[in-house]
Amino acid sequence: MTSLFGRTAWFAILALAALFAVGVQLDREGRRNPSAAMLVPPPLLSSSLQPLAQSAYGGKHVDAGLAYARAMVRRRPVPAEGLGLLAYGELEKGNKDAALRAIIRSGDRGWRDRFTQEMLVMLALQAEKWDIAAQRTLALWRIGINDDRIKGMTAELLSRPKGADAFAAQVGREKYWANAFLPWSGLAIGPDALRKVAGSMASKGARVDCGALSPRTLALVRMGRAEAASILWRDLCAKGRFTEPTAFAFREDLGDDAPIGPFDWQYPEEPGLERTFTQGKGGTVLHYRNREPLRSVVAKRNALLKPGNYAAYLDGAARAEAGFRPIVFQIICYAKDGSGRRLGDGQMNAGATDFFIPDSLCESQEILFLSGRGEGEISSPRIVPR
């Protein structure tokens, strides 16, 4: 009898051990598979608490989510995830102070955990804790997170003057994240905030890929964001050689390999077209020779001309072969959405070439000088109102 009882007890212990092992295994699997988490016996819940809490919150079952989050913090007090989930539930219940306390502790422990950091940013914004919001927002950018969610939170932070101050104060010798942040910032945040952030990055030696930023600033001008383009380029890339929108003279001081700013002249490579530069009495002289029958772009640049009548002047001499116009002046208008339309062509001559800028769908312009087969020297481009 005793032997039978002992064997029964032994089998019961083995069964309990097996059930315990299965439960522990299910709990581990539950962290990756929410359906497995639902099968874990409550006394064995540990790793599965996180997906259960997230699932409850996702289903708008805040009380159940809070219960799972509190259990997670009790059983695993050190990891940041439990505190982050607890903060989320407290915020959903309207307990902002409790949520902020939990998320600050969570943020200190899990600065690489995206959920925790995003929660901390959201809570800090609501509580107007600008330093915390700026610190955690920068942490997300620095680890390579730059999706629409973090961009939205960053835009909200930088829309507040104190938030922009806090963000600008915490940037440093940035490199990789800056090359994603800066083109977006030109479109998404106001000039005052952009000026603070770009100025701070410049003063602290941020390492900006100006070659990559260059085409983005050109595009910003054509999308009605010329001020943003100017701020970014002047502060971070121009190195004291910023071309003002109203300065139309050719320049040679930028250097052959210097990236192009938003209002610099551009000299695109064209088949059969050669260019050289010399210094004349009136400034830089562009010498060109086009061997191809197709008309080629000798020089082009962005402009910001207000609606009205204008006259374009160009010094120099152009010699075209028979049947070709020597120098053609062309203007393309850009609307704020970046769409463009050509106003027409005008042949440059010894006098003025008149043109008109309409008062709609022409927020900015692109000015081009083109040449058919031929050669010449041109200098001192000028555009004056009539």
N, C-alpha and C positions, 0 to 999 in steps of 0.2 A: 504493500500500500504506500509506504513511504517512498519506495522507488518510483512508483507511478506518479505520485505527487511531484517528486523531484524532476522527473522527466517532463511533466506538464509545465512546471514552472520554467524549466530550461527552454522549452520550445516557445513559451510566452515571451521570455526575455529576448530570444532570438528574433521573434516576430516584431517585438517592439523596436529592437535595434534596426531591423530591416526597414520598418516604417519610418523610424527616425532618419535613417540614411537616405531613404527616398525623399522624405520631406526636406532634408537639407539640400539634396541635389535639385529638387524642384525649386527651392528658394534661390539657389544660385542661378538656375536657368531662368527664373522669373525676372531677373534684372534685364535680360535681353529679350524675353518673350512674355509679354503681359498676360497672355492666356495661361501660361504655366503658373504665373504668380497667383492666379485665382484659385489654384488647387492646393496651395501651401496651407497646412494647418496653422491657425492663428498663433499658437505658442512658438512655432518655428519661423515665423516671419522675421526677416532681417534684410537681406539684399532686395527682396521683392517689395519692400515698403515703398521704395522710390517710385517704381512704375505704377503701383497701386494708388499712391497719392496723386501722381500726375494724371492718371486716368480719371480719378474722382474729380479733380479740378476741371479737367477737360469736359466732363459731363455735367458741370455746374453743381456738383455735390460737394460744396465747400466744407461742410461740417465733417463729412467722411474723410476728405482730403486732409483737413487739419488733424484729425485723429491719427491718420497714418503718419503724417509729418512729425507729430509729437512723439509717437512711438519710435520713429526712426532716430530722433534726437536722443531719446532715452537710451536706446540700445547702441547707438553709434554716435556719441556726442562730438567726436573730433572732426569727421569729414564735413565739408561745407555744404554738401547737397541738402542734407536734412534741414539745416538752418534756413537755406534758401527757400525750400518748400514751405517751411513754417512761416517765413516772412510773407510769402505769396498769399497763404491762407488768411493770415492776420490782416493783410491789406484788403483782401476781398471782403472781410467782415467789417472793414472800416476802422480797424485798430492800428492807426498809422504809427503811433509811438512804439508799440510792440513790434510792428513790422520793421521799422527802421532799426531798432536795437538788434533784432535777429539778423537782418541783412548786413549790417555793419560787421558783426562777428563773422558771418559767413564770408563776406568779401575778404576779410583778413586771412581766412584759411584757404579760400579757393579762388585765388586771383586769376587762375587760368580756366575756371569753369564758366562757360558762356552764360548759362541760365542764371547763375548767381550774380555775375557782373551786370547782366541786363536788368535783373530785378533791382539791384542796388542803384543803377542809374535812374530807373523809373521812380523809385522811392525818393531818391535824393532830389530829383526834379520837383516832385510834389511837395517835398518839405523845404524846398529852396535852399538845400545844402549844396551850394555851387561847387565848392572845392571837391566834395566827394563825387558829385556827378561828373566833373571834369576829369578827375583822376581815373575813375572807372571807365569812362568813355574812351580815354586815351589808351587804357589797358587793352580794350577790345580792338581798337585800330592797330595797336602794336603787335598783336598776335595774329593779324591778318584777317580779321572779321570786318567786312565793309559792305554788308548786304543792305537791303532797303530798311530793315528794322533799325540797325545801328545808325544808319544815315538819318532816319527820321528823328531819333533821340538826339543825335548830334545837332541837327538843325534846330530842334527845340531849345537845346542848351545855349547855342550861339545866338539865338534870337533874343536872349535876355542880356542886357549889358553886363551884369555881374557874372553871368555864366561865361560870356566871351572873355571877360577879364581873367577868370579862373582858368579857362582852357589855355589862353595865351601864356599865362604864368607858368604852366606846367609842361609846355613843349620844350624839347631839348635838341640835341644833335640828331634829329630824326633822319631816317633814310628811307627804308622800304615802304612804310605805311604812308609817308608823305606823298609818294608818287601816285597813290590811289586817292588820297584825301584832297589834294590841291585841285585837280581838274573838276571834281565834284563840287568843291566848295565855291568855285567860281559861278556855278549855276544855282546853288542852293541857299547861300547865306548872303546877308546884306553887306554893303561896302564897309560900314563901320566895323563890324565884327571881323570881316576878312582882313581889313587893314591892321587890326590888333594882332590877329593870329599870324599873318604873313610877316609883319614887322618883328614879332617875337621870334619866329623861326629864323629869320635872317640874322638877328642879333646874336642868337645862340648857335649859329653855324649849322643849321639844318642842311643835309646833303640832298639836294634836289636834282633830279634828272631833267635838266633844262631842255635837252633834245626831245624828250617825250612830252614835256609841258608845252613846247613851242606850238605844235599844231593845235593843241587844245585852246591856247589863248587866241590864236587866229580864228578858230571856230566861235569862241565866246564873243568876239567883236561882231561876227555875222549873226549872232543870236540876240543882239541887243544888250549884251553884257560887257560893253567896252570898258567901263570903269573897273569891273572885276578883273578883266584881262590886264589892264594897266597896273593895278595894284600887285597882282601876282608877279608879273614880269619885272616891274621896276624894283620891287623889294628883294626878289629871290634870284633873278637871272641876268639883269641888264648890266650889272657891274659898273654903274655910272654912265652907261651909254644908251640910255632909253631914248627912243625916237618919239617925239610928241606927235599927236594926230595931225597937227597943222604944219609940220616940218616936212616938205616934199623934196628937198634936195637929195641927190644921191650921196651916199656915204661909203667910205672905204675903211673907216677905222674899226669896223666890227670884226674884221679878220675873216679869212676864208672859211674857217671851221666853226665860227660862232653861230649858235642857233639863232633863228629868226624870231624877233619880238613881234608883238601884235601890229605895229605900224612901220616895221622895217621894210625896205624894198626887198623883193625876192627876185632871184635870177634863175628860174628853172632851167634845167638842162633840156636842150632841144636838139634833135638831129641836124647836123649841118650848121649850127649857129655857134659862132665864136664871140667871146666878149673879153675885153681888157679894160683897165681903168688907169687913168692918169690924173694928175692934178693940174687944173687950169686956173686962170685968174678968178673965175667965178665959182670955183670949187671942183668937185670931182666930175670928171668927164668919162662917160661910158662910150667905148668904141665897140662897134659890133659889125659882124659880117655874116650874112645868111646865104648859104650856098644852095638851099633847098627851094623848090617852087612854092611849097606851102608856107603860109604866113605863120610866123613863130613869135612867141612872147619874148620880147627883149627884157622887159622889167614889169613888175606888178607889185601892188601893195594895197592894204586896207586904208579906208578913209572914213571920216565922220563929217560929211557935208550936210548942212541943214537945208531944208527946202528952199529953192530959189534959183536965180540965174547966175551962171559963173562963166569965167573965161579961163582957158588953160593955155599956158605959154611954155615953150621949150626952146632952148638955145641949141645951136649946132647946125649940122649939114647932113642931109640924108640923100644918098644916091641910089636910086632903084633902077633895075634893068627894065627894059621896055615891057609894058603891060602890067607892072606891079606898082602899087602905092608905096612910097618910101616909109613913112611912119604913120601908123594908125592909132588914134586915141580911142579907147573903149572904156565904158563904165558899166558895171553890173550892180544892180540894186539888190540888197538883201532885206527881207522882212524879219521880224523878231523870231519867227519859227525857223529861220535859216534858209528859207526858200529864196532863190535868186531869179532875176530877170534882166536881160541885157537892154540897156537904154538905146543902144545904137553905136555906130562907128563915126568917127570924124577924122579927117586927114589933117595932121599937123603941118603947119606952114610957118612962114616967117612972122605972121601976125598971131592973132588969138583964135582959138577954137572955142566957140560958144557952146554951152550945154545947159540943161535944165534938170534940177533935182526935184522930183515930185514930192508932194506932202504926205503920201501914203505908200506903204510897202517899200520904203527905202530908208530903213533905220540906219543902215551903214552901207558902204559901197566898197567895191574893188575896182581899182584903177589899173589899166593895162596899157602898155605901149607895145605894139606889134609891128613887124616888118616882113614884107615879102622878100624875094631874092634881091639882094643888094647890100650896101654897107653905108656906114656913116658914124658920126659922133654926136652925141646928145648930152646936154647938161642943164642944170638949173631948172628942173620942173617947177612950175608955179601955178597955183590955182587961186584965183581971186574972185570975190563976189562982183557982180555987175551992178 
